[in-house]
Amino acid sequence: MPSITRRQLLAGGGALAAASFLSACTPAGSAAGGGRAITIWNNLADDQQNKYFDRHFVRSYKGKYPAEFTPKASNTIDRLIQTSLAAGAGPTIIVTPGPSSFVEAYYSAGYLADLDRYADRYGWAKTFAPWALAASRVDDKLVTLPTSYETMVLYFNPETLQRLGLTAPSTREEFEDFCAEAKGKGTIPIAAGNADYRGANEWFVGVGLNHGAGPDAVYSALRGETKWTDPVFVDAIERLASYFTKGWFGGSVDRYFTNSFPTVYRQLANGDAPLMLSGTWEFSNLAPYFGKAAGNDQTWDYTAVPSLRDGVPTVIWDLAIGQSAGVNTNFPDEAAAADYLNYLTTDTANIIASVEQMSFEPPPIHLTASDFSAKADPRIVRLYSSLSAATSIGYTTWTFYPQQTETYMIDYFENVITGQMTAKEYCQGIQTRFSTERAEGRVPTAPNPAGGLA
Amino acid sequence: MGWVFMLPLVIVNLFVVLIPSVLSIVYSFTDWSGISTRARFVGLQNYTTLFRDPEFVQGLLHNILWTVFFLIVPMAMGLFGAFALSRIRRFRLLFRTLYFIPYIVASVVNASIWRSILDPDSGVGSLLHINPLGDTHLALWSVAFVNNWAWWGFLVVVFLAAMQGIDPALYEAAQMDGASPFRQFFSITLPGIRPTFAFLGLMTIIWSFLAFDYVYILTQGGPAGSTDLLSTVLYRDAFSNLQAGYSSAIGVVMALISTLVVTVYLVVRRVRKWEI
């Protein structure tokens, strides 16, 4: 056996350490095998979705370079991307949870490529809904593409409604009567909880503003024409908070803080709660709790979120981009990365199949009922048909509000519902942060509320 | 040649500890976002903002409460557990292992188990008609309790090791003089392990200011900031608000607190001539 000198051992150890260190700092697009590849990190719901995404949106890509996918957990993906970008690395395709979060910061730091030059080549203006492309611009440059879009809906369990002798509400009066009666009958009116994700607070704040103050008022405030301290917003937040303190959301304020998502889904499925207020991303999450998969004969359905103030339309679809994706400027072949991004977001047949088979959320491309096959879940077809025909839209915080304002709205809403802060103080806090971020040009562009989605 | 063997460790410490520490101090005087390649020098602005920031003040207060809790509850439990184990011969190893297991279980596992145990619908919460993690008045103490459950077994093992270094003749003499176990504990055991006790007290203070994992997993700082510690405020400011410069200032203050504690300990150790 050949002997190893101490010098060789030290040199070998040093080389190994250096190799390990350098391998952790690979630039965007370095494949595990050594050749160049387009890399994407994504946070999907489960392993089944990961495998589907890998097979149908990654390995199926036949471009200049192969694509490689690394699944990441939802609660860490943003931090991982942030730190890897700051270290001069990161994936080729940079994803963010919508235009509000990180997009402006990444672009300002020089990490996101300007995609305008590819918009004409691929005809994105015709493919995507104009509002979604507008919200994806920073400094009047297209820096991301929306990879998924979603809206808030009111879920219900038809059997529970029938048992309680109630119908899904559509106006404020109906909503309040419904909740009072459902609670009186021993149920939790609306299954809700944020134990797994504090960000859930913003879903309800957004609903409170869009449906309680109205999209016109929100649009005006997003444009800086109305202050967030306007009584229309203060009243809307106060009213929403009162629904929590009455125990209509999650059973009680303290239960709201400890209800996990599985608990919420179970409450809707087993009849403990007739309603659930959440986004359309729940379509895939609800599946294991209903029907054959759960060993019961329960079903779920949804309707539009009710109007929470007189004069506010009864059907408003809150627009949300669930995920945005851009190209890392670190990747040496920007055009090749843009080509993959185009494949990821515009291959209609592939996208429709993923919606039908895996309940993926599609990008905001023009979809109608006729695009879906006969096998499609009619609830999904109805959703996208309704969205295509929408005449009144609302604004979700993770799509149209700047980042620090959004974080404040999430964190401090808890202070309002626990009585540590008034609705007026809360709105003042929103205004303070919003006006600063607006002055710095960080507010994504919002579409006209009556403009529809065309 | 000794320094050659030290070199790998020095290099790792240089890159992982020293350079990030120096950079954190530098960034604490800037408005760095944590992402951008640019950072503007803002002087002491981050530090002057700190003490007007209600989140920082609340986090600091919670850290102090947390430290007081961990200086009393687990230390008392650790001492009692170790003393009790030192008095028995059979099953000592078994109990020591049982106490120590929670310490080596991943915090995410411990936290998940305790989240179920404390559940207001199916766990202890339903029996006591409380919601330990959802009530703003109980949440901080509930998280501290869970963290303590994983922590005190470690103290038992360390205290027990220190107690085994005490000369048994002292206990025999005390027994012959009719000293009760209670008296033996305060007159022989405690003085005998005083350096270890002081050292663990010091580390408890330092670790208390670094606490993060159980809070983040169980409550994420909520409800309504009732479990926010400096570390969770720092994390949120750095990664959600993109105020890495400001977060660095929080980190520097946390380091200064630890430095102060270590300095006091070193002075006391020198004056009292402790060997540890």
Interface residues (C-beta under 8 A of the other chain):
Chain A: L10 G13 G14 A17 D78 R79 Q82 L85 A86 F102 A105 Y106 S108 A109 G110 Y111 N194 A195 R198 V253 D254 R255 Y256 F257 T258 T263 Q403 Q404 T407 D411 E414 N415 I417 T418 Q420
Chain B: V4 P8 S33 G34 I35 S36 T37 R38 R115 D119 P120 D121 N131 L133 G134 D135 T136 T219 Q220 G221 G222 P223 A224 G225 R236 F239 S240 N241 L242
